[in-house]
Amino acid sequence: MTDESEIRNQDTIRLSEIGLKYRFSDTNPRLEILDKFMQEFKFHSKMILNRWGVFEFSIFGVGILAIILGSWDLGIGELKGGGDYNRWGTEGMLFLNDLSLMLTLLSIIAWIVFIFQLFIRFPIMRENLVYMIIGMIAIQIGYIYTFAQNPNFPEEVSIGVLAPIILVNLIFTFLINFVVHKAVTETRDVHVIERHSHPDPRVVETAWKDHSLKLWSFGLGVWMVLVNIFSWSSSKSVALRPISSEATVFDFPWLYLICSIISIFLLIHIVWYPQFMLGGAEERIQTERAREVSGQFNSVISKNIQGVCPICKEETAAIQDTRGKITIPCEYNCGGVGAPGTVCEICELTLPTRINCANCNSNTTISSHFSRQDAW
């Protein structure tokens, strides 16, 4: 849940508050992962219905319009007939039917508007959106090149034929998994550690649950698969023209239309959710390494932090681990260690939530012993 959302609506439901009427884990404990996905799916659905407005749905509509204008010639016959095989590239564009050329230009304009709308609406995901678009274009170029050399692909498969597709998919996987996904998850980690630090470990654990990215990550993977499917379908439908009377759904871009429309929705969801979850606290979503290089902020905490008295700046006994959990030794010197406010496992006495500084004898809350530098 974003800080921005919390400010706008204090009654906003949190992911950890979502309940399920039916749990798969009741049948088999091993199916608990399905319960978590269903809980996140229900949460995401509610947030989309409550948070998406005219702008988001207009982006989706423009995306669908761009797809239709680029894949359907509205009865003109240019696409269905296959065009002139002797002309290609810019020369082929010059010999297009006037109405077909108009539809092509309108499709290009619609795609430009679609991308600009995404940039305007989701500013903290702009950099990652560029990587996603580059990866998507690379996949389409790879399939176009493959079908241009082998129109009957995948009937005739060899390493040489598959090489372009394998190469572009490696690039695509790197951009999505090791740049976009890593940037979002690491920014989320810093956000939770810095913005939701609390002496009570139960509060911190709830914050991690509220900022879960399991379904978002799954949607990112599905989007990658759909990009490959619609790129293959569209390239195949063009490579086999003109379409015969025995054409199947794979020869005509129906599969392309279905998969690309779903992928457009997923793309909007992928760039929307980090904006929704972190939008009130971030200007850009970056990986730990990119943040270090740009000099914006220190990296995600990679080692335990010793508490420092907010009055005299001397180190205290409190320690914060890499996930933001704070622990202190028992004040009765029994050797026990635990989170403030919990029961000591050794002497069974409650651990304090405030601590006395041995240097200046000040008594302050334990959470104040850890500087709260803004994560972004």
C-alpha positions in Angstrom: 0.0 0.0 0.0 1.4 3.4 -0.9 2.0 6.2 1.5 0.2 8.4 -1.1 -2.8 6.1 -0.9 -2.8 6.1 2.8 -2.9 9.9 2.8 -5.7 10.0 0.3 -7.8 7.4 2.0 -7.2 6.2 5.5 -9.8 3.4 5.1 -8.0 1.8 2.2 -7.9 -2.0 2.5 -4.5 -3.6 2.9 -3.3 -6.9 1.3 -3.0 -8.5 4.8 -6.6 -7.7 5.5 -8.0 -9.6 2.5 -9.8 -12.8 3.5 -10.7 -15.9 1.4 -13.9 -17.9 1.6 -12.1 -21.0 0.4 -8.5 -22.0 1.2 -6.6 -24.6 -0.8 -4.4 -25.2 2.3 -7.4 -26.6 4.1 -7.3 -29.5 1.6 -3.5 -29.8 1.5 -1.1 -27.6 3.4 1.3 -27.8 0.4 -1.2 -25.7 -1.6 -0.8 -22.7 0.7 1.1 -20.9 -2.1 -2.2 -20.9 -4.1 -4.0 -19.2 -1.2 -1.4 -16.4 -1.3 -1.8 -16.0 -5.0 -5.6 -15.9 -4.7 -5.4 -13.4 -1.8 -3.2 -11.1 -4.0 -5.4 -11.6 -7.0 -8.4 -10.5 -5.0 -6.5 -7.5 -3.6 -5.3 -6.5 -7.1 -8.8 -6.8 -8.5 -10.2 -4.6 -5.8 -7.5 -2.0 -6.2 -8.0 -1.9 -10.0 -11.7 -1.4 -9.7 -11.2 1.2 -7.0 -8.1 3.0 -8.3 -8.2 2.8 -12.1 -10.0 5.7 -13.6 -10.7 7.3 -17.0 -7.0 7.8 -17.7 -6.0 4.1 -17.1 -8.9 2.8 -19.1 -8.2 5.3 -21.9 -4.6 4.0 -22.1 -6.0 0.5 -22.5 -8.5 1.7 -25.1 -5.8 3.4 -27.1 -3.6 0.3 -26.9 -6.4 -1.9 -28.3 -7.1 0.7 -31.1 -3.4 0.7 -32.1 -3.5 -3.1 -32.3 -6.6 -3.3 -34.4 -5.6 -0.5 -36.8 -2.3 -2.3 -37.4 -3.6 -5.8 -37.8 -7.0 -5.4 -39.6 -7.4 -3.5 -42.9 -11.2 -3.1 -42.4 -12.1 -4.9 -45.7 -9.6 -3.1 -47.9 -7.8 -6.4 -48.6 -4.2 -5.2 -48.5 -3.2 -7.5 -45.6 -5.3 -10.4 -46.6 -4.0 -10.3 -50.2 -0.4 -10.3 -49.0 0.6 -7.1 -50.8 3.3 -6.9 -53.5 6.0 -9.4 -52.8 8.4 -7.6 -55.1 8.5 -4.5 -52.9 9.5 -4.2 -49.3 10.5 -1.6 -46.7 9.9 2.1 -47.5 9.4 1.2 -51.1 6.5 -1.1 -50.2 5.0 1.6 -48.0 4.9 4.0 -51.0 2.8 1.5 -53.0 0.2 0.8 -50.3 -3.4 1.4 -50.9 -4.2 5.0 -49.7 -6.7 3.7 -47.1 -4.2 1.1 -45.9 -1.5 3.7 -45.6 -3.8 5.9 -43.6 -4.6 3.0 -41.2 -0.9 2.3 -40.8 -0.1 5.9 -39.9 -3.1 6.0 -37.5 -1.8 2.8 -35.9 1.7 4.4 -35.5 0.2 7.5 -34.0 -2.0 5.4 -31.6 1.1 3.5 -30.4 3.0 6.8 -29.8 0.0 8.2 -27.8 -0.2 4.9 -25.8 3.5 5.1 -24.8 3.2 8.8 -23.9 0.2 8.1 -21.8 2.1 5.5 -19.9 5.0 7.9 -19.4 2.7 10.6 -18.1 0.7 8.4 -15.8 3.4 6.3 -14.3 6.5 8.6 -13.9 8.5 6.4 -11.5 8.4 3.5 -13.9 9.6 5.5 -17.0 13.1 4.0 -17.1 11.9 0.5 -16.6 9.1 1.0 -19.2 11.8 1.9 -21.8 13.5 -1.4 -21.1 10.3 -3.3 -21.5 9.5 -1.6 -24.8 13.0 -2.3 -26.1 12.7 -5.9 -25.1 9.3 -6.2 -26.7 10.5 -4.7 -30.0 13.6 -6.9 -29.9 11.4 -10.0 -29.7 9.3 -8.9 -32.7 12.3 -8.2 -34.8 13.8 -11.6 -33.9 10.6 -13.4 -35.1 10.3 -11.2 -38.2 13.9 -12.0 -39.2 13.3 -15.7 -38.6 10.2 -15.9 -40.7 11.7 -13.7 -43.5 14.4 -16.4 -43.8 12.2 -19.4 -43.1 8.5 -18.7 -43.9 7.5 -22.3 -42.9 9.0 -21.9 -39.4 8.6 -23.9 -37.0 8.2 -26.8 -39.4 11.9 -26.6 -40.4 13.8 -26.1 -37.2 17.6 -26.0 -36.7 20.0 -24.2 -34.5 20.7 -21.7 -37.3 17.0 -20.9 -37.6 16.5 -20.6 -33.8 19.6 -18.5 -33.2 17.9 -15.1 -33.7 14.9 -16.0 -31.5 17.2 -17.4 -28.8 19.4 -14.3 -28.9 16.5 -11.8 -28.6 14.9 -13.8 -25.8 18.2 -13.7 -23.9 18.2 -9.9 -24.3 14.5 -9.8 -23.3 15.1 -12.0 -20.2 18.0 -9.9 -19.1 16.1 -6.6 -19.4 13.0 -7.9 -17.7 14.3 -10.2 -15.0 17.7 -8.6 -14.2 16.8 -4.9 -14.7 13.0 -4.3 -14.3 12.1 -7.0 -11.8 15.3 -6.5 -9.8 14.7 -2.7 -9.7 11.2 -3.0 -8.4 11.9 -5.7 -5.8 15.0 -3.9 -4.5 13.2 -0.6 -4.3 10.3 -2.3 -2.5 12.9 -3.8 0.0 14.4 -0.4 0.8 10.9 1.1 1.1 9.8 -1.4 3.7 13.0 -1.4 5.6 13.2 2.4 5.8 9.6 3.5 5.8 8.0 0.7 7.9 10.7 0.1 10.5 9.0 -0.6 13.9 10.1 -2.0 17.3 7.3 -4.6 17.0 8.4 -7.3 14.6 4.7 -8.2 13.9 4.2 -4.8 12.4 7.2 -5.2 10.2 6.1 -8.6 9.1 2.7 -7.2 8.2 4.4 -4.5 6.1 6.3 -7.2 4.2 3.0 -9.0 3.5 1.3 -5.8 2.4 4.1 -5.1 -0.1 4.2 -8.6 -1.6 5.1 -8.8 -5.3 4.3 -12.5 -5.9 1.3 -11.9 -8.3 3.1 -8.9 -9.9 6.1 -11.1 -10.6 3.8 -13.9 -12.0 2.1 -11.3 -14.3 5.5 -10.1 -15.5 6.4 -13.7 -16.5 3.0 -14.2 -18.2 3.5 -11.0 -20.1 6.9 -12.2 -21.4 5.3 -15.4 -22.7 2.5 -13.5 -24.4 5.0 -11.2 -26.1 6.6 -14.3 -27.7 3.2 -15.8 -28.7 1.8 -12.7 -30.4 5.2 -11.9 -32.1 5.3 -15.5 -33.5 1.6 -15.4 -34.5 1.8 -12.0 -36.3 5.0 -12.9 -38.1 3.6 -16.2 -39.2 0.3 -14.7 -40.4 2.3 -12.3 -42.6 4.8 -14.8 -43.8 2.1 -17.2 -45.2 0.1 -14.7 -47.1 -2.0 -14.7 -49.1 -4.3 -16.7 -46.8 -5.8 -19.8 -48.4 -9.4 -21.0 -47.8 -8.0 -23.7 -45.5 -6.4 -21.2 -43.2 -6.4 -21.8 -39.5 -6.5 -19.4 -36.5 -2.7 -19.6 -36.5 -2.5 -18.2 -40.1 -4.7 -15.3 -39.4 -3.8 -12.8 -36.6 -6.7 -13.8 -34.3 -4.2 -15.3 -31.9 -2.2 -12.1 -32.2 -5.2 -10.0 -31.4 -6.2 -12.0 -28.3 -2.7 -12.3 -26.9 -1.6 -8.7 -27.6 -4.8 -7.3 -26.0 -4.2 -9.3 -22.9 -0.5 -8.3 -22.9 -1.5 -4.6 -23.1 -3.6 -5.0 -20.0 -0.8 -6.8 -18.2 1.7 -4.1 -19.3 -0.5 -1.4 -17.8 -0.8 -3.5 -14.6 2.9 -4.1 -14.4 3.8 -0.4 -14.5 0.8 0.7 -12.4 1.3 -1.5 -9.4 4.8 -0.3 -8.3 3.5 3.3 -8.9 0.5 2.5 -6.7 2.6 0.8 -4.0 5.5 3.2 -3.9 4.4 6.3 -5.8 4.2 8.5 -2.8 7.8 7.9 -1.8 9.9 7.6 -5.0 10.9 9.6 -8.1 12.4 6.6 -9.9 12.6 2.9 -9.4 16.1 1.6 -9.7 18.2 -1.4 -8.8 20.6 -1.1 -5.9 23.6 -0.8 -8.2 22.0 1.9 -10.4 21.1 3.9 -7.2 24.8 3.6 -6.1 26.1 4.7 -9.5 23.7 7.7 -9.7 24.7 8.7 -6.2 21.1 9.0 -5.1 21.2 6.8 -2.0 23.1 4.1 -0.2 22.4 0.5 -1.1 19.9 -1.7 0.5 21.1 -2.6 4.0 23.5 -5.5 3.6 24.7 -5.8 7.2 23.3 -5.3 10.7 23.2 -1.7 12.0 24.2 -0.8 15.5 21.8 1.5 17.3 23.0 5.1 18.0 21.7 7.3 20.8 19.8 10.2 19.2 21.1 12.5 22.0 24.8 11.9 22.3 25.4 9.7 19.2 27.0 6.9 21.2 26.4 3.3 20.1 23.7 1.4 22.1 22.9 -2.2 22.5 20.0 -2.2 20.0 20.7 -3.9 16.6 18.7 -3.7 13.3 19.2 -6.6 10.9 19.1 -6.5 7.1 15.3 -6.9 7.0 14.7 -4.0 9.4 14.0 -6.2 12.5 15.2 -4.6 15.7 16.6 -6.7 18.6 17.9 -5.8 22.1 19.5 -7.8 24.9 17.4 -8.5 28.0 17.8 -5.7 30.6 18.1 -8.3 33.4 21.3 -9.7 31.9 20.0 -13.2 31.5 21.6 -13.5 28.1 18.3 -13.4 26.2 17.8 -11.3 23.0 14.6 -10.4 21.3 12.5 -7.7 19.7 11.3 -4.8 21.9 8.0 -5.4 23.6 8.2 -9.2 23.3 8.8 -11.8 26.0 12.4 -12.9 26.7 12.8 -16.5 25.8 15.1 -17.1 28.8 13.7 -15.2 31.8 10.2 -14.8 30.3 10.1 -11.1 31.2 9.0 -8.4 28.7 11.7 -6.7 26.8 11.6 -2.9 27.0 10.6 -0.6 24.2 12.8 2.2 25.5 16.5 2.1 26.4 18.8 4.1 28.7 22.0 5.4 27.1 25.0 4.5 29.2 26.8 7.6 28.2 24.3 10.4 28.7 21.7 8.5 30.7 18.9 9.6 28.4 15.8 7.4 28.0 14.5 7.2 24.4 12.5 4.9 22.2 14.5 2.2 20.6 13.2 3.0 17.1 14.8 6.5 17.4 18.2 4.9 17.7 18.2 4.1 13.9 18.4 7.0 11.5 15.5 7.1 9.1 17.2 8.3 5.9 14.7 8.6 3.1 15.0 5.6 0.8 14.0 7.8 -2.1 
